[in-house]
Amino acid sequence: LLYSTELTSLIKLMNDWTDQRMVNQVSIFLGRLTRNIGLLSKELPKAISLSTEENKPVFELRSSINKDAKYINIQNTLLDTYHDLHTSWINWLEKEFSQKLKSSLVTAKWNDHCAPIAVWETVEEDMKLPTQSSNMMVRNLFYVCEEIQRVNSSILDQTIMTKLRQQLSNAVHHVFQSSLSLLDLTENGAL
């Protein structure tokens, strides 16, 4: 638990760093280390067995370690720290995605001269709707995918991915709401 507390203190110190990419890299590395200690460490059960009041043999304790409340508490604390250490990366990615999306929306033409309108399908006599994503949307989403892959997506668990998805969804909603008043829209170019 002291390790987790010290990591939390380190994260607070890292908030003062100016290089956000370095903050992301260090916190993701420390998060992975924390996760591995919590889930894969063979020494963690031994350390707990040394601190127990009962004089159980290590083998017996390790065979029922999943039932030990102290071990489960430490493991949950380490996993919570792992999730917390990804917060700066998630916030940074949301900010980057929001900026790219807003820039794309503002620079694209959304009136009758909209280039992708040629592949939009007619749903009524005078109304066309998009049936596929525009290139700019695909590029922005691909950027997010590249970042997820860069931090090794196979290590990210469902909690982190759910938080990322929720924050990106909120960012899209916010960007669309704030950008609608800036766009030159016509009926054929409506979003």
Salt bridges, closest charged atoms under 4 A:
GLU43 OE2 - LYS46 NZ 3.63
GLU54 OE1 - LYS56 NZ 3.48
GLU147 OE2 - ARG21 NH1 3.73
GLU147 OE1 - ARG150 NH2 3.00
ASP157 OD2 - HIS83 NE2 2.54
